[in-house]
Amino acid sequence: MIKVGEVLVSDDIRDVEFVCHLEKCKGACCVEGDLGAPLDEDELPIMKEIQEQVKPYLTPDGLKSIEEQGAYILDEDGDYSTPTIAGRECAYAHYNAEGILKCGIEQAYLDGKISYRKPISCHLYPIRITKNKKGFEAVNYHKWSICSAACSYGKSLQVPLYKFLKDPLIRKYGEGWYQELVEKVEVKS
């Protein structure tokens, strides 16, 4: 475990090599699982605010799910997430011409329609952040078989997870925090 500021970082963030390989997994992380993408409470107003700009990037089924469930849902555990289409893919996802599931929110961002890239939980994946009762956050690697191609690809390119996820880690914690992480990781290596 590595402590960076007030955040506890799993050694896996340093040790696991990972690069998303969408041609292999087809964006399975946007469709597998019990719920949609986890959302932080500060993202909820943003999810409501971006609806009109994101609509052109969504499927008819996604639009219907959002209309029925709302811009986000509250689950039985009291956590917020994106709505899903019939309990499967995220309502904000769409398939591209190659059959890869892509994020409609992110495409609106890339096209300059909105300034919000996508939920931070999606941007950081396969990192998951948990908070304990004392307010500490823990940054952990979520190992999942659907990402086995990403692990193989990352290993072949020799890219550790903390480098692959540099941008979202900076988005979440800031440039100074990320530099401290790099310094501590490289000292332990």
DOSEKOL-840917 format. One record per residue (C-alpha): residue in one letter; y, z, x. Coordinates in steps of 0.2 Angstrom, whole numbers, plus 2048, in hexadecimal, padded with zeros to 3 digits. Example, Ala and Ser with C-alpha at 12.3 -4.5 7.8 and 13.67 -1.06 7.14 Angstrom:
! residues 2
A7EA82783E S7FB824844 
END
This chain:
! residues 189
M800800800 I8117FC806 K821804800 V8307F97FF G83F8037F8 E83880C7E9 V82B7FF7E6 L8198017EB V8117F07F0 S7FE7ED7F1 D7F77E7802 D7F07D87F8 I8027D17F7 R8017CF80A D7EE7CC80C V7EA7BF7FE E7EE7AD801 F7F37A47F2 V7FC7947ED C7FB78E7DA H7F077F7D8 L7F57787C7 E7EB7687C9 K7DB7737C9 C7DF7817BD K7EA7777B1 G7F57867AE A7E77917A7 C7F27A17AA C7FD79B79B V7EE79A78F E7E17A7795 G7E37BA791 D7E67C5782 L7F87C3780 G8077B8785 A8117BB794 P8177CD797 L82A7CF794 D8367DC79B E8427E378E D8517DB797 E8497CA794 L8487CC781 P85A7C777D I8587B9789 M8497B377F K8537B376F E8627AA777 I85979B77F Q84F79676F E85A78776A Q85A78077C V84778277F K84177B76E P841769774 Y83576E782 L828776776 T81976F76C P81A76F759 D80C77D759 G817787766 L82678575B K81C78B74B S81579A755 I82779F75A E82D79D748 E81F7A8741 Q81F7B574F G8307B5756 A8377B1768 Y82C7C076E I8207CC767 L81D7DF769 D80A7E376B E8007F2766 D8037FA777 G8167F9775 D8187EB781 Y8217DB77E S81A7C9782 T81D7B777D P8147B176D T8057A776E I7FE798765 A7EF79F75B G7EB7AC768 R7EA7A0776 E7F8797780 C80979D781 A814796774 Y821791781 A81478678A H810773789 Y804767791 N80B75A79C A80474879E E7F774F7AB G7F175C79F I7F976A7A8 L80077879E K81377A7A3 C82178679D G82D77F791 I83A78D796 E8387887A8 Q83A7767A4 A84A77979B Y8507837AA L84B7757B6 D8557697AB G8647747AC K864778799 I86278B79C S8657977AB Y8567A27A8 R84779B7B1 K8387A37A8 P8317B47A5 I8317BE7B5 S81E7C27B2 C81A7B07B2 H8257AC7C1 L81D7BA7CB Y80B7B67C6 P7FE7BB7CD I8087CA7D1 R8097D77C3 I8157E57C3 T8117F67BB K81C8057B9 N8168177BA K81D8257B1 K82982B7BF G83181A7BF F8298127CE E8238007CD A8137FA7D5 V8117E87DA N7FF7E37D9 Y7F57D37DB H7EC7CE7CB K7DC7C67D0 W7D57BA7C3 S7C77AD7C4 I7D37A07BD C7DD7A07CD S7CE79E7D9 A7D578C7DD A7E67947E2 C7DE7A07ED S7D47927F6 Y7E37877F7 G7EE7967FE K7E079A80B S7E0788810 L7F3788812 Q7F379A819 V80179F80D P8017B2809 L8057B77F7 Y8167BF7FC K81B7AF804 F8157A47F5 L81F7AF7E9 K82F7B17F4 D83B7AA7E6 P8347B57D8 L8337C57E3 I8457C27E7 R84A7BE7D5 K8427CF7D0 Y8477DA7DF G8547D27E9 E8567C97FA G8587DA803 W8487E17FB Y83E7D1800 Q8447D2812 E83E7E4813 L82D7DF80C V82C7D1819 E8307DD827 K8237EA821 V8167DD81E E8187D582F V8187E5838 K8077EA82F S7FF7D9833 
END
